[in-house]
Amino acid sequence: IDIYYIILVIPCIILVLWAQIKVKTTFRKYSRMQSRRGLTGAQAAQRVLRAGGVTDVRIEWVGGTLTDHFDPRTKVIRLSDSVYGATTVAAAGVAAHEAGHAVQYAENYLPVKIRSAIIPITNLGSNLAWPVIFLGLILNFPSLFGIGILLFALVAVFQLVTLPVEFNASRRAVAALSDGGLLDEDELRGARKTLSAAALTYVAALALSVAELLRLLLIFGGRRD
């Protein structure tokens, strides 16, 4: 029985599942709340870009649910079915959040620069960590196991750096929606709750990675003893 997995990892898995349910239910709730201005998600994103002085970012539709994202390589904001053409409070919040990311890149926001810089080594760690860890266990090679832990730690570092990026994008979104008069005060509360629920998924993912990292370190320490 892996007692470390039971004590450390399982509670974080439950947190991740709860966060995923929370973001879906919150988004669904405020997707039923129409904004009084009647702006679509795409229009809200465009207003936020304009307010941030960003003129070289396109806004496109993408299929799926909650697949919204900003691609800094192509400078494209992609908004999903329930956001792009929707005139809801949830759509405005999500679209403004993605536009907030575009403004971050335009302003060379430091945390987003750091995150972009470490993506290659993070991808390396994500792809190689578990194979190296399992190989170290099978071969009873502690040094290889330790290398796997270091690779896994890169994933946790990336998720840690991601938190301020996501929180800042949400703050920018709410401020832009408020300052631009795009949403009324009660609508802003709905947009804020939608973005807070989304942010919780990043917190939960970080907690899970840290718990798994601690578990691996404890196993590594036990094997060395």
PyMOL CGO cylinders between C-alpha atoms (Angstrom):
from pymol import cmd
from pymol.cgo import CYLINDER

trace = [
    CYLINDER, 0.00, 0.00, 0.00, 1.38, 3.40, -1.04, 0.3, 1, 1, 1, 1, 1, 1,
    CYLINDER, 1.38, 3.40, -1.04, 0.55, 5.38, 2.09, 0.3, 1, 1, 1, 1, 1, 1,
    CYLINDER, 0.55, 5.38, 2.09, 2.05, 8.57, 0.62, 0.3, 1, 1, 1, 1, 1, 1,
    CYLINDER, 2.05, 8.57, 0.62, -0.31, 8.34, -2.34, 0.3, 1, 1, 1, 1, 1, 1,
    CYLINDER, -0.31, 8.34, -2.34, -3.30, 7.95, -0.03, 0.3, 1, 1, 1, 1, 1, 1,
    CYLINDER, -3.30, 7.95, -0.03, -2.32, 10.79, 2.29, 0.3, 1, 1, 1, 1, 1, 1,
    CYLINDER, -2.32, 10.79, 2.29, -0.88, 13.28, -0.19, 0.3, 1, 1, 1, 1, 1, 1,
    CYLINDER, -0.88, 13.28, -0.19, -2.13, 12.62, -3.70, 0.3, 1, 1, 1, 1, 1, 1,
    CYLINDER, -2.13, 12.62, -3.70, -5.71, 11.39, -3.36, 0.3, 1, 1, 1, 1, 1, 1,
    CYLINDER, -5.71, 11.39, -3.36, -6.94, 14.53, -1.52, 0.3, 1, 1, 1, 1, 1, 1,
    CYLINDER, -6.94, 14.53, -1.52, -5.45, 16.66, -4.31, 0.3, 1, 1, 1, 1, 1, 1,
    CYLINDER, -5.45, 16.66, -4.31, -7.09, 14.50, -6.98, 0.3, 1, 1, 1, 1, 1, 1,
    CYLINDER, -7.09, 14.50, -6.98, -10.40, 15.13, -5.23, 0.3, 1, 1, 1, 1, 1, 1,
    CYLINDER, -10.40, 15.13, -5.23, -9.60, 18.87, -5.22, 0.3, 1, 1, 1, 1, 1, 1,
    CYLINDER, -9.60, 18.87, -5.22, -8.87, 18.77, -8.96, 0.3, 1, 1, 1, 1, 1, 1,
    CYLINDER, -8.87, 18.77, -8.96, -12.14, 16.98, -9.70, 0.3, 1, 1, 1, 1, 1, 1,
    CYLINDER, -12.14, 16.98, -9.70, -14.07, 19.43, -7.53, 0.3, 1, 1, 1, 1, 1, 1,
    CYLINDER, -14.07, 19.43, -7.53, -12.40, 22.40, -9.25, 0.3, 1, 1, 1, 1, 1, 1,
    CYLINDER, -12.40, 22.40, -9.25, -13.33, 21.02, -12.67, 0.3, 1, 1, 1, 1, 1, 1,
    CYLINDER, -13.33, 21.02, -12.67, -16.94, 20.58, -11.60, 0.3, 1, 1, 1, 1, 1, 1,
    CYLINDER, -16.94, 20.58, -11.60, -16.93, 24.05, -10.05, 0.3, 1, 1, 1, 1, 1, 1,
    CYLINDER, -16.93, 24.05, -10.05, -15.73, 25.78, -13.21, 0.3, 1, 1, 1, 1, 1, 1,
    CYLINDER, -15.73, 25.78, -13.21, -18.26, 23.94, -15.39, 0.3, 1, 1, 1, 1, 1, 1,
    CYLINDER, -18.26, 23.94, -15.39, -21.22, 24.66, -13.12, 0.3, 1, 1, 1, 1, 1, 1,
    CYLINDER, -21.22, 24.66, -13.12, -20.23, 28.29, -12.61, 0.3, 1, 1, 1, 1, 1, 1,
    CYLINDER, -20.23, 28.29, -12.61, -19.72, 28.84, -16.32, 0.3, 1, 1, 1, 1, 1, 1,
    CYLINDER, -19.72, 28.84, -16.32, -23.05, 27.17, -17.04, 0.3, 1, 1, 1, 1, 1, 1,
    CYLINDER, -23.05, 27.17, -17.04, -24.81, 29.37, -14.46, 0.3, 1, 1, 1, 1, 1, 1,
    CYLINDER, -24.81, 29.37, -14.46, -23.52, 32.65, -15.86, 0.3, 1, 1, 1, 1, 1, 1,
    CYLINDER, -23.52, 32.65, -15.86, -23.96, 31.46, -19.44, 0.3, 1, 1, 1, 1, 1, 1,
    CYLINDER, -23.96, 31.46, -19.44, -27.67, 31.76, -18.71, 0.3, 1, 1, 1, 1, 1, 1,
    CYLINDER, -27.67, 31.76, -18.71, -27.23, 35.40, -17.62, 0.3, 1, 1, 1, 1, 1, 1,
    CYLINDER, -27.23, 35.40, -17.62, -27.46, 37.75, -20.60, 0.3, 1, 1, 1, 1, 1, 1,
    CYLINDER, -27.46, 37.75, -20.60, -25.43, 40.97, -20.44, 0.3, 1, 1, 1, 1, 1, 1,
    CYLINDER, -25.43, 40.97, -20.44, -27.46, 44.14, -20.74, 0.3, 1, 1, 1, 1, 1, 1,
    CYLINDER, -27.46, 44.14, -20.74, -25.06, 45.66, -23.30, 0.3, 1, 1, 1, 1, 1, 1,
    CYLINDER, -25.06, 45.66, -23.30, -25.54, 42.67, -25.58, 0.3, 1, 1, 1, 1, 1, 1,
    CYLINDER, -25.54, 42.67, -25.58, -21.88, 42.43, -26.56, 0.3, 1, 1, 1, 1, 1, 1,
    CYLINDER, -21.88, 42.43, -26.56, -20.68, 39.06, -27.82, 0.3, 1, 1, 1, 1, 1, 1,
    CYLINDER, -20.68, 39.06, -27.82, -17.56, 37.45, -26.39, 0.3, 1, 1, 1, 1, 1, 1,
    CYLINDER, -17.56, 37.45, -26.39, -15.65, 38.38, -29.54, 0.3, 1, 1, 1, 1, 1, 1,
    CYLINDER, -15.65, 38.38, -29.54, -16.75, 42.01, -29.23, 0.3, 1, 1, 1, 1, 1, 1,
    CYLINDER, -16.75, 42.01, -29.23, -15.83, 42.12, -25.55, 0.3, 1, 1, 1, 1, 1, 1,
    CYLINDER, -15.83, 42.12, -25.55, -12.37, 40.73, -26.31, 0.3, 1, 1, 1, 1, 1, 1,
    CYLINDER, -12.37, 40.73, -26.31, -11.92, 43.32, -29.05, 0.3, 1, 1, 1, 1, 1, 1,
    CYLINDER, -11.92, 43.32, -29.05, -12.85, 46.13, -26.65, 0.3, 1, 1, 1, 1, 1, 1,
    CYLINDER, -12.85, 46.13, -26.65, -10.32, 44.89, -24.08, 0.3, 1, 1, 1, 1, 1, 1,
    CYLINDER, -10.32, 44.89, -24.08, -7.60, 44.67, -26.74, 0.3, 1, 1, 1, 1, 1, 1,
    CYLINDER, -7.60, 44.67, -26.74, -8.36, 48.19, -27.92, 0.3, 1, 1, 1, 1, 1, 1,
    CYLINDER, -8.36, 48.19, -27.92, -8.28, 49.54, -24.35, 0.3, 1, 1, 1, 1, 1, 1,
    CYLINDER, -8.28, 49.54, -24.35, -4.87, 47.87, -23.87, 0.3, 1, 1, 1, 1, 1, 1,
    CYLINDER, -4.87, 47.87, -23.87, -3.51, 49.38, -27.08, 0.3, 1, 1, 1, 1, 1, 1,
    CYLINDER, -3.51, 49.38, -27.08, -3.23, 46.01, -28.82, 0.3, 1, 1, 1, 1, 1, 1,
    CYLINDER, -3.23, 46.01, -28.82, -4.04, 46.17, -32.53, 0.3, 1, 1, 1, 1, 1, 1,
    CYLINDER, -4.04, 46.17, -32.53, -2.24, 43.17, -34.04, 0.3, 1, 1, 1, 1, 1, 1,
    CYLINDER, -2.24, 43.17, -34.04, -4.21, 40.30, -32.45, 0.3, 1, 1, 1, 1, 1, 1,
    CYLINDER, -4.21, 40.30, -32.45, -6.98, 38.48, -34.32, 0.3, 1, 1, 1, 1, 1, 1,
    CYLINDER, -6.98, 38.48, -34.32, -10.04, 36.88, -32.75, 0.3, 1, 1, 1, 1, 1, 1,
    CYLINDER, -10.04, 36.88, -32.75, -11.26, 33.58, -34.18, 0.3, 1, 1, 1, 1, 1, 1,
    CYLINDER, -11.26, 33.58, -34.18, -13.83, 30.92, -33.40, 0.3, 1, 1, 1, 1, 1, 1,
    CYLINDER, -13.83, 30.92, -33.40, -12.72, 27.48, -32.22, 0.3, 1, 1, 1, 1, 1, 1,
    CYLINDER, -12.72, 27.48, -32.22, -14.83, 24.40, -31.64, 0.3, 1, 1, 1, 1, 1, 1,
    CYLINDER, -14.83, 24.40, -31.64, -15.43, 22.74, -28.31, 0.3, 1, 1, 1, 1, 1, 1,
    CYLINDER, -15.43, 22.74, -28.31, -16.40, 23.81, -24.82, 0.3, 1, 1, 1, 1, 1, 1,
    CYLINDER, -16.40, 23.81, -24.82, -14.08, 25.91, -22.64, 0.3, 1, 1, 1, 1, 1, 1,
    CYLINDER, -14.08, 25.91, -22.64, -11.36, 25.59, -25.29, 0.3, 1, 1, 1, 1, 1, 1,
    CYLINDER, -11.36, 25.59, -25.29, -10.73, 29.34, -25.26, 0.3, 1, 1, 1, 1, 1, 1,
    CYLINDER, -10.73, 29.34, -25.26, -7.09, 30.39, -25.38, 0.3, 1, 1, 1, 1, 1, 1,
    CYLINDER, -7.09, 30.39, -25.38, -4.62, 32.96, -26.66, 0.3, 1, 1, 1, 1, 1, 1,
    CYLINDER, -4.62, 32.96, -26.66, -1.88, 31.74, -29.01, 0.3, 1, 1, 1, 1, 1, 1,
    CYLINDER, -1.88, 31.74, -29.01, 1.07, 34.14, -28.69, 0.3, 1, 1, 1, 1, 1, 1,
    CYLINDER, 1.07, 34.14, -28.69, 2.90, 32.57, -31.65, 0.3, 1, 1, 1, 1, 1, 1,
    CYLINDER, 2.90, 32.57, -31.65, 0.20, 33.47, -34.16, 0.3, 1, 1, 1, 1, 1, 1,
    CYLINDER, 0.20, 33.47, -34.16, -1.26, 36.34, -32.09, 0.3, 1, 1, 1, 1, 1, 1,
    CYLINDER, -1.26, 36.34, -32.09, -4.75, 34.85, -32.23, 0.3, 1, 1, 1, 1, 1, 1,
    CYLINDER, -4.75, 34.85, -32.23, -7.41, 34.68, -29.54, 0.3, 1, 1, 1, 1, 1, 1,
    CYLINDER, -7.41, 34.68, -29.54, -9.57, 31.61, -30.10, 0.3, 1, 1, 1, 1, 1, 1,
    CYLINDER, -9.57, 31.61, -30.10, -12.99, 31.61, -28.50, 0.3, 1, 1, 1, 1, 1, 1,
    CYLINDER, -12.99, 31.61, -28.50, -15.24, 28.58, -28.19, 0.3, 1, 1, 1, 1, 1, 1,
    CYLINDER, -15.24, 28.58, -28.19, -18.84, 28.00, -29.22, 0.3, 1, 1, 1, 1, 1, 1,
    CYLINDER, -18.84, 28.00, -29.22, -20.31, 29.27, -25.96, 0.3, 1, 1, 1, 1, 1, 1,
    CYLINDER, -20.31, 29.27, -25.96, -18.11, 32.38, -25.88, 0.3, 1, 1, 1, 1, 1, 1,
    CYLINDER, -18.11, 32.38, -25.88, -17.39, 33.72, -29.38, 0.3, 1, 1, 1, 1, 1, 1,
    CYLINDER, -17.39, 33.72, -29.38, -20.91, 34.73, -30.39, 0.3, 1, 1, 1, 1, 1, 1,
    CYLINDER, -20.91, 34.73, -30.39, -22.60, 34.53, -27.00, 0.3, 1, 1, 1, 1, 1, 1,
    CYLINDER, -22.60, 34.53, -27.00, -23.88, 37.66, -25.26, 0.3, 1, 1, 1, 1, 1, 1,
    CYLINDER, -23.88, 37.66, -25.26, -23.67, 36.26, -21.73, 0.3, 1, 1, 1, 1, 1, 1,
    CYLINDER, -23.67, 36.26, -21.73, -21.83, 37.39, -18.62, 0.3, 1, 1, 1, 1, 1, 1,
    CYLINDER, -21.83, 37.39, -18.62, -19.72, 34.22, -18.67, 0.3, 1, 1, 1, 1, 1, 1,
    CYLINDER, -19.72, 34.22, -18.67, -18.75, 34.77, -22.31, 0.3, 1, 1, 1, 1, 1, 1,
    CYLINDER, -18.75, 34.77, -22.31, -17.68, 38.36, -21.62, 0.3, 1, 1, 1, 1, 1, 1,
    CYLINDER, -17.68, 38.36, -21.62, -15.56, 37.27, -18.65, 0.3, 1, 1, 1, 1, 1, 1,
    CYLINDER, -15.56, 37.27, -18.65, -13.79, 34.44, -20.46, 0.3, 1, 1, 1, 1, 1, 1,
    CYLINDER, -13.79, 34.44, -20.46, -13.20, 36.48, -23.62, 0.3, 1, 1, 1, 1, 1, 1,
    CYLINDER, -13.20, 36.48, -23.62, -11.83, 39.42, -21.63, 0.3, 1, 1, 1, 1, 1, 1,
    CYLINDER, -11.83, 39.42, -21.63, -9.52, 37.04, -19.76, 0.3, 1, 1, 1, 1, 1, 1,
    CYLINDER, -9.52, 37.04, -19.76, -8.01, 35.75, -23.00, 0.3, 1, 1, 1, 1, 1, 1,
    CYLINDER, -8.01, 35.75, -23.00, -7.65, 39.32, -24.24, 0.3, 1, 1, 1, 1, 1, 1,
    CYLINDER, -7.65, 39.32, -24.24, -5.88, 40.03, -20.95, 0.3, 1, 1, 1, 1, 1, 1,
    CYLINDER, -5.88, 40.03, -20.95, -3.27, 37.44, -21.91, 0.3, 1, 1, 1, 1, 1, 1,
    CYLINDER, -3.27, 37.44, -21.91, -2.74, 39.20, -25.23, 0.3, 1, 1, 1, 1, 1, 1,
    CYLINDER, -2.74, 39.20, -25.23, -2.19, 42.49, -23.41, 0.3, 1, 1, 1, 1, 1, 1,
    CYLINDER, -2.19, 42.49, -23.41, 0.30, 40.77, -21.10, 0.3, 1, 1, 1, 1, 1, 1,
    CYLINDER, 0.30, 40.77, -21.10, 2.43, 39.73, -24.07, 0.3, 1, 1, 1, 1, 1, 1,
    CYLINDER, 2.43, 39.73, -24.07, 2.15, 43.17, -25.65, 0.3, 1, 1, 1, 1, 1, 1,
    CYLINDER, 2.15, 43.17, -25.65, 3.37, 44.78, -22.43, 0.3, 1, 1, 1, 1, 1, 1,
    CYLINDER, 3.37, 44.78, -22.43, 6.10, 42.16, -21.86, 0.3, 1, 1, 1, 1, 1, 1,
    CYLINDER, 6.10, 42.16, -21.86, 4.62, 41.23, -18.49, 0.3, 1, 1, 1, 1, 1, 1,
    CYLINDER, 4.62, 41.23, -18.49, 7.49, 39.53, -16.64, 0.3, 1, 1, 1, 1, 1, 1,
    CYLINDER, 7.49, 39.53, -16.64, 5.75, 36.35, -15.38, 0.3, 1, 1, 1, 1, 1, 1,
    CYLINDER, 5.75, 36.35, -15.38, 4.39, 35.59, -18.85, 0.3, 1, 1, 1, 1, 1, 1,
    CYLINDER, 4.39, 35.59, -18.85, 7.91, 36.06, -20.30, 0.3, 1, 1, 1, 1, 1, 1,
    CYLINDER, 7.91, 36.06, -20.30, 9.28, 33.64, -17.71, 0.3, 1, 1, 1, 1, 1, 1,
    CYLINDER, 9.28, 33.64, -17.71, 6.56, 31.10, -18.46, 0.3, 1, 1, 1, 1, 1, 1,
    CYLINDER, 6.56, 31.10, -18.46, 7.20, 31.31, -22.20, 0.3, 1, 1, 1, 1, 1, 1,
    CYLINDER, 7.20, 31.31, -22.20, 10.94, 30.89, -21.66, 0.3, 1, 1, 1, 1, 1, 1,
    CYLINDER, 10.94, 30.89, -21.66, 10.61, 27.69, -19.63, 0.3, 1, 1, 1, 1, 1, 1,
    CYLINDER, 10.61, 27.69, -19.63, 8.01, 25.98, -21.82, 0.3, 1, 1, 1, 1, 1, 1,
    CYLINDER, 8.01, 25.98, -21.82, 10.62, 23.93, -23.80, 0.3, 1, 1, 1, 1, 1, 1,
    CYLINDER, 10.62, 23.93, -23.80, 12.29, 22.46, -20.70, 0.3, 1, 1, 1, 1, 1, 1,
    CYLINDER, 12.29, 22.46, -20.70, 8.89, 21.98, -19.07, 0.3, 1, 1, 1, 1, 1, 1,
    CYLINDER, 8.89, 21.98, -19.07, 7.73, 19.94, -22.06, 0.3, 1, 1, 1, 1, 1, 1,
    CYLINDER, 7.73, 19.94, -22.06, 10.90, 17.89, -21.75, 0.3, 1, 1, 1, 1, 1, 1,
    CYLINDER, 10.90, 17.89, -21.75, 10.21, 17.25, -18.08, 0.3, 1, 1, 1, 1, 1, 1,
    CYLINDER, 10.21, 17.25, -18.08, 6.56, 16.40, -18.72, 0.3, 1, 1, 1, 1, 1, 1,
    CYLINDER, 6.56, 16.40, -18.72, 7.44, 13.83, -21.40, 0.3, 1, 1, 1, 1, 1, 1,
    CYLINDER, 7.44, 13.83, -21.40, 10.43, 12.19, -19.72, 0.3, 1, 1, 1, 1, 1, 1,
    CYLINDER, 10.43, 12.19, -19.72, 9.78, 12.39, -15.98, 0.3, 1, 1, 1, 1, 1, 1,
    CYLINDER, 9.78, 12.39, -15.98, 7.66, 9.27, -15.45, 0.3, 1, 1, 1, 1, 1, 1,
    CYLINDER, 7.66, 9.27, -15.45, 9.56, 7.00, -17.89, 0.3, 1, 1, 1, 1, 1, 1,
    CYLINDER, 9.56, 7.00, -17.89, 12.83, 7.93, -16.16, 0.3, 1, 1, 1, 1, 1, 1,
    CYLINDER, 12.83, 7.93, -16.16, 11.30, 7.45, -12.69, 0.3, 1, 1, 1, 1, 1, 1,
    CYLINDER, 11.30, 7.45, -12.69, 9.90, 4.00, -13.58, 0.3, 1, 1, 1, 1, 1, 1,
    CYLINDER, 9.90, 4.00, -13.58, 13.20, 2.99, -15.18, 0.3, 1, 1, 1, 1, 1, 1,
    CYLINDER, 13.20, 2.99, -15.18, 15.06, 4.03, -12.05, 0.3, 1, 1, 1, 1, 1, 1,
    CYLINDER, 15.06, 4.03, -12.05, 12.68, 1.93, -9.93, 0.3, 1, 1, 1, 1, 1, 1,
    CYLINDER, 12.68, 1.93, -9.93, 12.90, -1.13, -12.18, 0.3, 1, 1, 1, 1, 1, 1,
    CYLINDER, 12.90, -1.13, -12.18, 16.69, -1.00, -12.41, 0.3, 1, 1, 1, 1, 1, 1,
    CYLINDER, 16.69, -1.00, -12.41, 17.02, -0.02, -8.74, 0.3, 1, 1, 1, 1, 1, 1,
    CYLINDER, 17.02, -0.02, -8.74, 19.12, 2.94, -9.86, 0.3, 1, 1, 1, 1, 1, 1,
    CYLINDER, 19.12, 2.94, -9.86, 18.62, 5.78, -7.32, 0.3, 1, 1, 1, 1, 1, 1,
    CYLINDER, 18.62, 5.78, -7.32, 20.46, 8.36, -9.40, 0.3, 1, 1, 1, 1, 1, 1,
    CYLINDER, 20.46, 8.36, -9.40, 18.15, 7.78, -12.37, 0.3, 1, 1, 1, 1, 1, 1,
    CYLINDER, 18.15, 7.78, -12.37, 15.15, 7.98, -10.06, 0.3, 1, 1, 1, 1, 1, 1,
    CYLINDER, 15.15, 7.98, -10.06, 16.48, 11.30, -8.77, 0.3, 1, 1, 1, 1, 1, 1,
    CYLINDER, 16.48, 11.30, -8.77, 16.83, 12.65, -12.30, 0.3, 1, 1, 1, 1, 1, 1,
    CYLINDER, 16.83, 12.65, -12.30, 13.21, 11.72, -12.93, 0.3, 1, 1, 1, 1, 1, 1,
    CYLINDER, 13.21, 11.72, -12.93, 12.17, 13.68, -9.84, 0.3, 1, 1, 1, 1, 1, 1,
    CYLINDER, 12.17, 13.68, -9.84, 14.05, 16.74, -11.07, 0.3, 1, 1, 1, 1, 1, 1,
    CYLINDER, 14.05, 16.74, -11.07, 12.30, 16.46, -14.43, 0.3, 1, 1, 1, 1, 1, 1,
    CYLINDER, 12.30, 16.46, -14.43, 8.94, 16.21, -12.68, 0.3, 1, 1, 1, 1, 1, 1,
    CYLINDER, 8.94, 16.21, -12.68, 9.80, 19.26, -10.57, 0.3, 1, 1, 1, 1, 1, 1,
    CYLINDER, 9.80, 19.26, -10.57, 10.00, 21.29, -13.79, 0.3, 1, 1, 1, 1, 1, 1,
    CYLINDER, 10.00, 21.29, -13.79, 6.28, 20.68, -14.31, 0.3, 1, 1, 1, 1, 1, 1,
    CYLINDER, 6.28, 20.68, -14.31, 5.50, 21.97, -10.82, 0.3, 1, 1, 1, 1, 1, 1,
    CYLINDER, 5.50, 21.97, -10.82, 7.66, 25.06, -11.44, 0.3, 1, 1, 1, 1, 1, 1,
    CYLINDER, 7.66, 25.06, -11.44, 5.77, 25.78, -14.66, 0.3, 1, 1, 1, 1, 1, 1,
    CYLINDER, 5.77, 25.78, -14.66, 2.43, 25.51, -12.87, 0.3, 1, 1, 1, 1, 1, 1,
    CYLINDER, 2.43, 25.51, -12.87, 3.70, 27.79, -10.11, 0.3, 1, 1, 1, 1, 1, 1,
    CYLINDER, 3.70, 27.79, -10.11, 4.74, 30.45, -12.64, 0.3, 1, 1, 1, 1, 1, 1,
    CYLINDER, 4.74, 30.45, -12.64, 1.38, 30.05, -14.38, 0.3, 1, 1, 1, 1, 1, 1,
    CYLINDER, 1.38, 30.05, -14.38, -0.58, 31.19, -11.31, 0.3, 1, 1, 1, 1, 1, 1,
    CYLINDER, -0.58, 31.19, -11.31, 0.38, 34.89, -11.37, 0.3, 1, 1, 1, 1, 1, 1,
    CYLINDER, 0.38, 34.89, -11.37, -0.12, 34.93, -15.15, 0.3, 1, 1, 1, 1, 1, 1,
    CYLINDER, -0.12, 34.93, -15.15, -3.68, 33.63, -14.84, 0.3, 1, 1, 1, 1, 1, 1,
    CYLINDER, -3.68, 33.63, -14.84, -4.57, 35.76, -11.83, 0.3, 1, 1, 1, 1, 1, 1,
    CYLINDER, -4.57, 35.76, -11.83, -3.24, 38.88, -13.53, 0.3, 1, 1, 1, 1, 1, 1,
    CYLINDER, -3.24, 38.88, -13.53, -5.16, 38.15, -16.75, 0.3, 1, 1, 1, 1, 1, 1,
    CYLINDER, -5.16, 38.15, -16.75, -8.36, 37.84, -14.72, 0.3, 1, 1, 1, 1, 1, 1,
    CYLINDER, -8.36, 37.84, -14.72, -7.69, 41.11, -12.88, 0.3, 1, 1, 1, 1, 1, 1,
    CYLINDER, -7.69, 41.11, -12.88, -7.07, 42.82, -16.20, 0.3, 1, 1, 1, 1, 1, 1,
    CYLINDER, -7.07, 42.82, -16.20, -10.30, 41.34, -17.56, 0.3, 1, 1, 1, 1, 1, 1,
    CYLINDER, -10.30, 41.34, -17.56, -12.48, 42.52, -14.68, 0.3, 1, 1, 1, 1, 1, 1,
    CYLINDER, -12.48, 42.52, -14.68, -10.89, 45.97, -14.69, 0.3, 1, 1, 1, 1, 1, 1,
    CYLINDER, -10.89, 45.97, -14.69, -11.39, 46.35, -18.45, 0.3, 1, 1, 1, 1, 1, 1,
    CYLINDER, -11.39, 46.35, -18.45, -14.99, 45.17, -18.28, 0.3, 1, 1, 1, 1, 1, 1,
    CYLINDER, -14.99, 45.17, -18.28, -15.66, 47.64, -15.47, 0.3, 1, 1, 1, 1, 1, 1,
    CYLINDER, -15.66, 47.64, -15.47, -13.72, 50.64, -16.79, 0.3, 1, 1, 1, 1, 1, 1,
    CYLINDER, -13.72, 50.64, -16.79, -15.13, 50.20, -20.27, 0.3, 1, 1, 1, 1, 1, 1,
    CYLINDER, -15.13, 50.20, -20.27, -18.68, 49.94, -18.98, 0.3, 1, 1, 1, 1, 1, 1,
    CYLINDER, -18.68, 49.94, -18.98, -19.10, 46.61, -20.72, 0.3, 1, 1, 1, 1, 1, 1,
    CYLINDER, -19.10, 46.61, -20.72, -20.83, 44.99, -17.74, 0.3, 1, 1, 1, 1, 1, 1,
    CYLINDER, -20.83, 44.99, -17.74, -22.91, 46.38, -14.91, 0.3, 1, 1, 1, 1, 1, 1,
    CYLINDER, -22.91, 46.38, -14.91, -21.91, 45.81, -11.28, 0.3, 1, 1, 1, 1, 1, 1,
    CYLINDER, -21.91, 45.81, -11.28, -24.05, 42.71, -10.74, 0.3, 1, 1, 1, 1, 1, 1,
    CYLINDER, -24.05, 42.71, -10.74, -22.83, 41.31, -14.05, 0.3, 1, 1, 1, 1, 1, 1,
    CYLINDER, -22.83, 41.31, -14.05, -19.24, 41.97, -13.02, 0.3, 1, 1, 1, 1, 1, 1,
    CYLINDER, -19.24, 41.97, -13.02, -19.79, 39.81, -9.96, 0.3, 1, 1, 1, 1, 1, 1,
    CYLINDER, -19.79, 39.81, -9.96, -20.84, 36.97, -12.23, 0.3, 1, 1, 1, 1, 1, 1,
    CYLINDER, -20.84, 36.97, -12.23, -17.83, 37.42, -14.49, 0.3, 1, 1, 1, 1, 1, 1,
    CYLINDER, -17.83, 37.42, -14.49, -15.54, 37.56, -11.46, 0.3, 1, 1, 1, 1, 1, 1,
    CYLINDER, -15.54, 37.56, -11.46, -17.00, 34.33, -10.07, 0.3, 1, 1, 1, 1, 1, 1,
    CYLINDER, -17.00, 34.33, -10.07, -16.58, 32.63, -13.43, 0.3, 1, 1, 1, 1, 1, 1,
    CYLINDER, -16.58, 32.63, -13.43, -12.92, 33.62, -13.62, 0.3, 1, 1, 1, 1, 1, 1,
    CYLINDER, -12.92, 33.62, -13.62, -12.29, 32.73, -9.96, 0.3, 1, 1, 1, 1, 1, 1,
    CYLINDER, -12.29, 32.73, -9.96, -13.66, 29.24, -10.58, 0.3, 1, 1, 1, 1, 1, 1,
    CYLINDER, -13.66, 29.24, -10.58, -11.37, 28.89, -13.59, 0.3, 1, 1, 1, 1, 1, 1,
    CYLINDER, -11.37, 28.89, -13.59, -8.38, 30.06, -11.52, 0.3, 1, 1, 1, 1, 1, 1,
    CYLINDER, -8.38, 30.06, -11.52, -9.13, 27.38, -8.95, 0.3, 1, 1, 1, 1, 1, 1,
    CYLINDER, -9.13, 27.38, -8.95, -8.36, 24.70, -11.53, 0.3, 1, 1, 1, 1, 1, 1,
    CYLINDER, -8.36, 24.70, -11.53, -4.79, 26.04, -11.80, 0.3, 1, 1, 1, 1, 1, 1,
    CYLINDER, -4.79, 26.04, -11.80, -4.41, 26.09, -8.03, 0.3, 1, 1, 1, 1, 1, 1,
    CYLINDER, -4.41, 26.09, -8.03, -5.66, 22.50, -7.81, 0.3, 1, 1, 1, 1, 1, 1,
    CYLINDER, -5.66, 22.50, -7.81, -3.30, 21.36, -10.57, 0.3, 1, 1, 1, 1, 1, 1,
    CYLINDER, -3.30, 21.36, -10.57, -0.35, 22.94, -8.75, 0.3, 1, 1, 1, 1, 1, 1,
    CYLINDER, -0.35, 22.94, -8.75, -1.39, 21.31, -5.46, 0.3, 1, 1, 1, 1, 1, 1,
    CYLINDER, -1.39, 21.31, -5.46, -1.54, 17.91, -7.16, 0.3, 1, 1, 1, 1, 1, 1,
    CYLINDER, -1.54, 17.91, -7.16, 1.90, 18.34, -8.71, 0.3, 1, 1, 1, 1, 1, 1,
    CYLINDER, 1.90, 18.34, -8.71, 3.44, 19.46, -5.41, 0.3, 1, 1, 1, 1, 1, 1,
    CYLINDER, 3.44, 19.46, -5.41, 1.82, 16.53, -3.58, 0.3, 1, 1, 1, 1, 1, 1,
    CYLINDER, 1.82, 16.53, -3.58, 3.12, 14.09, -6.18, 0.3, 1, 1, 1, 1, 1, 1,
    CYLINDER, 3.12, 14.09, -6.18, 6.57, 15.67, -6.02, 0.3, 1, 1, 1, 1, 1, 1,
    CYLINDER, 6.57, 15.67, -6.02, 6.63, 15.38, -2.22, 0.3, 1, 1, 1, 1, 1, 1,
    CYLINDER, 6.63, 15.38, -2.22, 5.53, 11.74, -2.50, 0.3, 1, 1, 1, 1, 1, 1,
    CYLINDER, 5.53, 11.74, -2.50, 8.36, 10.99, -4.91, 0.3, 1, 1, 1, 1, 1, 1,
    CYLINDER, 8.36, 10.99, -4.91, 10.89, 12.70, -2.65, 0.3, 1, 1, 1, 1, 1, 1,
    CYLINDER, 10.89, 12.70, -2.65, 9.72, 10.67, 0.34, 0.3, 1, 1, 1, 1, 1, 1,
    CYLINDER, 9.72, 10.67, 0.34, 9.95, 7.44, -1.66, 0.3, 1, 1, 1, 1, 1, 1,
    CYLINDER, 9.95, 7.44, -1.66, 13.41, 8.46, -2.91, 0.3, 1, 1, 1, 1, 1, 1,
    CYLINDER, 13.41, 8.46, -2.91, 14.55, 9.22, 0.63, 0.3, 1, 1, 1, 1, 1, 1,
    CYLINDER, 14.55, 9.22, 0.63, 13.22, 5.88, 1.86, 0.3, 1, 1, 1, 1, 1, 1,
    CYLINDER, 13.22, 5.88, 1.86, 14.99, 3.93, -0.88, 0.3, 1, 1, 1, 1, 1, 1,
    CYLINDER, 14.99, 3.93, -0.88, 18.29, 5.67, -0.15, 0.3, 1, 1, 1, 1, 1, 1,
    CYLINDER, 18.29, 5.67, -0.15, 17.99, 4.72, 3.52, 0.3, 1, 1, 1, 1, 1, 1,
]
cmd.load_cgo(trace, "trace")
